[in-house]
Amino acid sequence: MAKIERTGEVTGKSPSEVYESAVEVFEASGYNVWKKRPIAYLAMVRISVDGYGVEGNFAARFTSPTSYILTLTSEEMLDNQLAKVADTFISALNEKFSG
């Protein structure tokens, strides 16, 4: 089983804005956002990548600047494959913040 965690900080955005942006990026990237907890700024997601199942969660945190953690797991993927999935999501999220 592979597990990848990515963390980051977003200056000038509230936890709510970071959470909402992450949900938008997940949905635009083909993820199934199967559970949303807007009060906790938490989203749980699923996706199939190259026939492999991936599950994950994203949480925005009350810090200054706002921080977040993305955790992805897969029973079938190798660590390096899952890392690419995580990095692709983080790149898309960063692009949303810069655009």
Secondary structure, DSSP 8 states (H G I E B T S, - for coil): -EEEEEEEEETT--HHHHHHHHHHHHHHTT-EEEEEETTTTEEEEEEEETTEEEEEEEEEE--SSEEEEEEEEESSS-HHHHHHHHHHHHHHHHHHHH-
